[in-house]
Amino acid sequence: MDHEATITVGKVPAEALPTLVAAKPPDAPLCGSVLVLIQFDVCEEIRLDQLRQILGARTVDASFKHLAPGYVRYQRPPVEEALDPLVLESGERLQCDVKYYDYGVVSVIFELPFSGDWEELVQLSSRWVWDTNFESLATRIVKQKLERAAPALVKPYTAEWLKEDYFIFHLREVAGSPSAAELLTSQADFISQVVRGENQPLSDGERQEILQSRISYYPHDLAVIGWNAAFIYDTPAGAETAIQLLQYANSQLLEFRHYDDLLTKELEKVYDFLDSGARGLWSRWRTASAASKLHTVLLDVGELTERADNAIKFLSDMFSARLYKLAASRVGVPDYKDLVQEKLRTAEELYRFMVDEFNQSRAFVLELLVVIILIIELIYFFRGKPI
């Protein structure tokens, strides 16, 4: 691995991050890790082949619970770069990876070991899910990485980046090695609190609503997915399925948020243009330029949404497809996708209206020119002079 571009943050002040759980004896009831996922929409496209050459990074191969490498894969696998661990002043080491998606999303993943009991896990989630310190650290990392990766970025965004964060609480070991059903029976309250980031017990109705978003493939694995955090009970290899799909779902959410914001601004410009007096005869000629610009945006957004929507394929792996569908629905991908589709339809109707307005103006002007030519011919005819 090439570490020439490793982030040079040195010792990270302990107060810069939430308090970490102190190391526990190896016989702690719970052992696992917490993944903090911070994603940024930084540009329209990342040329992954060029980026790989710049960073010397590796391509991520989709890893799924049951073997189906030929059936479930990224169309354009993201590039992943492992950074040197970040060391806190307290001595704890944070593992950090950066992942680059071809549709312009950069994902920073912090992995922090955890050993303790259920109450400590609940307290940890209630602090971290609502904390913003990881976001500032991830922003520093991405800005530094993109300075070197700049040649691979297509149309980088100069405004403040859209961002999403997500937390994954992964337990690889639980005392007694309970099955998923036993874990849900005995620890439903704690699991629901972890997913919500709440340190107080939840109502029966809220707990049931949270636990509806659960899925298992084997008797001893479990994933409970919420809008801002997920609980996973599985081996490290088995958990990789849910972790990758949760990253992908959140990157999709970020992209559709961007397209929704972009279309909102473009539609506002069109409405302002139409309200500014562009309905007059001669001013209608300016609608050709405005319509052309709007149509370009429509084509660009259509192409980019299709690329983000089809970045990963599920052909025969039905479990992974169901897991992705659950993750996407919980984080809000379908809602934003529907908003984007609705605004695309509105923009298409406006485009047709503006084209019709322009065509009517052009037809009127052509008719007017014909009338003027006829009048000139008649004048010369009655004067007895040839034209």
N, C-alpha and C positions, 0 to 999 in steps of 0.2 A: 504493500500500500504506500502510495506517495503522500508524505505528510508535509510537503513543502508549504502548503497553504493552510496548515493547521491553525485554528484560532488561537491567538496569543492573548488569552484573557488572564493567564497566570493564576494567582490565588483569587478566587471569587469570595468577596466578603460574605460572611455567614448571614448577615442581615439582608443580603441581596436576594435570598431565597427563603421559602418557608422552612421552619424547623424540621430537620430530618429526624426520623425515629432512630434512637440509639440502637447499636447492634445488640441482638439478643442471643442467648445461648442456642446451640444448634437444635435443642429439643423444644423450641418455641412452637406453640400450637399452629401458627400460620407462617409459611415461608413463600416468598414470591418476589414480585417487583411491581413498581408503579411506573407506567409510561406516561410522560407528559408530551402531548402532540401539539405543536404550534405550527400552523401553515399560513403561508403568505402567497397572494396572487401578485407576481412581480412583473410579468410581461405577457405579451400575446402568445409567444411560443418560445420554447427552448430547443435548440438544435442539439439533440442528445449525443449524436456521434461526435460532433465538435467538442461538446462539453466533456465527454469521456477522455478525449485526447488532452484537453487542458488540465483536467484534474487527476488523470490516471485512476479514475474511480471505476467501480464495477457496476455491471448491469444487474438489476434485481430480477431474479426469476421467481415467478409466482409459486408460493409453497402452499400446498393444500393438504387437508387432513387425510384423505384417501387418494391413492395414486391415480392421477388423471392429467399428467403433464401435457398430453396431446390435445386435451379437450378444454382446458381452462388456462388461459394465458393472456398476458398483456399484448395488445397489438404492437405497442411500442414501449417495451419495459422501461420503467424509470431507472435513473442512475442513482446509485447510493454511495455516499462517501462517509467512512467512519473517521471521526475526529479523535484526537487524543483526549483522555478523560479530563473533565474539568474538576479541579481540586478546590474544595472549600477551605476556608481558614480553619474550620473545625476538623479537617482531615478527611471528610467524606469525599468520595470520588463519584462523579456523575458521568455515566456513559452517554455519549452523544453521537447521533448519526444525522446526516442531512440527505434528504432524498429529493430528486429533481424530476418533475413530470413534464412531458413534452408540451402540454398545454399551458405552461407558464406558472405552475404552482411549485413552490419550494417548501418542503416539510422538514421541520426540525423535531427530532425525537430524543427526549431525555429519558434515560432509564435509571431508576433508583432502586436499590435492593430494599426489601422489607422483611422483617421478622418480628413477630409480636402476636397479640391476641386480637379478637374481633373488635373490642372497644377501642384499641389503639388504631386499628384500620379505619374505623368510623371517624375518629377524631382527625386522622390524617386527611381523609377525603373531604371532611367539612372545611378544613383550612385550605387545601390546595385547589379545590374546584372553583373557589371564588377568589383566588389569589392572582395578581397580575405580574408578579415579579419574574416568572418564567418568560413571559411575553417580552419584557425588555431585554433579557439576556438573549433570547432567540433572535430578536431584531438585530442586535449587535453582531451575532454570528452570521446571519444572512447578508447583511450589508457588507461585511468583510469578505465573505465568500464570493459575492457577486462582483466585487471589484476585479477579481481574477477571471471570473466566468463571463464578463461582459461581452466578448466577441460571439458567444453562443446565444445571446439573448436577442429576440426579435421584438422590436417596438417595446422597449422597457417602459414601465409606467413611472412617471415623474411625480404624480400625486401620492398621497399617503396610501400605502398598500392596504387592501382588504385582508383581513386575517380571521382565522378560526382557531380555537383551541379545543382540545379534547383530552380526557383522562381515562386511562385503562388500568384497572386494578387487577393484576394477574396473580392468582395463587396457584403455585405448582404443587404445594404440599399442604394438606390439612390433617391435623392429628386424627388418627383413626381411619384415614383414607375413605371417607364416606362416599357413597354414590351421589349422583346429582339429585336424585329424589330425596335421599336422606338429608342432604345439605339444605334443600329447599324447605324441608319439614322443620329442621332444628334451628336454622339460621336465617329464615326469611326476613325477619325484622332488620338484622344487621346488613344483609345484602341490599335490601331496598334503600337503607340509609346511605350506604356507600355509593350507590348509583345516583342518588339525588344530591349527595354532598350535604346531608343534614346530620346534625349531632343529636337530634331529638327523635324519639320514636314517631313513626308516621301512622296515620289512620289506617284502618283495615282497607278502606276503599282505595286509598293511594297506594298502599302496598300491593294490592291485587292488580292495580293498573300497571305498576312497574314490572311485576313478575309475569305479566302476560307477554312481555317482550323477551322471552327466554327461548333458548334453542339448545339441543344436545344432539350429538351424533352417536357417541358411545355412552354406556351407563355411567361412566365416571368422568364425564366432561360436561361443562355447563357454561353458557354465555348469557348474561342478562344485559341488555343494551338500552341505554337511556339517551336523551338528547345531548347531554354534555359529558357523560361518563359511562363506562361499561365495566362490569365485573366478569372476570373470566376465571374459571377453575379448570385447569388442564395442564398437561405437560408442556414444557417450552416448545417442543416441535408441534404439538397439536394446537397450541394457542396461536401459532403464527398465522393460521388461516384467518381467524377473527381479527387479529391485529392488522394484517395487510388490507383486509376488506374494509375495516373501519377507517384506515388511512385513506383509502381510495374514495369511500363515500364522503368523507369530510372534504377531500379535495374537489369532488364534484359539487358539493354544496357551495364551496368558495367560488367556483367558476360560474355557477348559475346566479349567485349573488352579484357577481361582476356584470354578467350579461343583463340582469334585471336593472341594475343601476345605469348601465350604458344606454339601454333602450329607453328608460325613463327620461334621461337627459335629451336624447335625440327626439323623442316625441314632444317634449316641451319646446324644443327649438322649432319643430314643424308647426306646432300650434301658435307659437309667437309669430312665426312668419306669416301664417294665414290670417292672423288677427291684425297684422300690421298694415293691411290695405292691399295685400297681394291678390285681392279678388277683382281689382280694376282691370280694364281691357289690356293696357300696355304692361301693367305690372305682372300680369299673368305669364308673360314671357320669362320672368325670373323663376317661375316654378319649375322650369325644365332643369335648371341647375340644382335646385333644392331637391327635386324628385330623384335626380341622378345620385346625389349624395346619400339620400335615404335608402335607395336601392342598394348602394354599395355596402351600407351598414347592414342591411338585411342579409345580403349574401355572406358577409364576413361572420356575422353572428350565427347564421345557419350552419356554416362550415365548422366553426369553432365548437358550437354546442354538440354537433354530431360527433366530432372528434373526442370531446370529453365524455359524451354519453356512451361511446362504443370503445373506450380505451381498454376495456377488459371484456372477455367473452366467456359465457358459460354455455357449453354445448351439451355435455353429458353429465356434468357434475351438479346434480340437483341440490345437494346439501349446500354447497358453496353459493349456488344461485339463491336459495332461500335465505341463507345467512346474509348475503349482500342486500337482498330485498328488505329484510328486517332492519339492517343497519341503516340503509338509505332512508327508509320511512321514518325511523326514529330521529335521525339528525335533521330531517326536513328537506331532503333532496327533491321528492316529488312535488312539494308545495312550491318551491322556487322554480322548478322546471315548468310547472303549470303557469306560473306568472310570466315566465319568459315566453312560452308559447302563445299566451294570450296577447302579450304586447307585440309579438311578431305578427300575429294576425291583424292587430290594429294598425301596425306600421304598413303592412301590405295593402290594407284598404285605403290608407292615406296616400300611399304611393299611386295606386290606381286612380284615386280622385284627382291628384295633382297632375297626372299624365293626361287625364280627360280634360282638365281645365286648360292645359297647355295646347292640346290638340284643337279644342274649340277656338282658342285665341288665334292659332295659326290658320285655321280654316277661314275665320272671319277676315283676317288680314289678307289672305290670298284672294278672297272674294272681293274685298275692297280694292285691291290692286287691279283686278280684272275690270271692275267698274271704272276706275280711273283711266285705264288704257282705252276703254271704249269711248269714254267722254272725250279724250284727246283725239281719237280717230274721227269722231263725229265733228269736232270743231274744225279740224283740217279738211274734212270732206265738204262741209258747208262753205268754207272759204275758197274751195276750189283748188286747194294746194295739196299736192301729194305729200304723204308723210315721209 
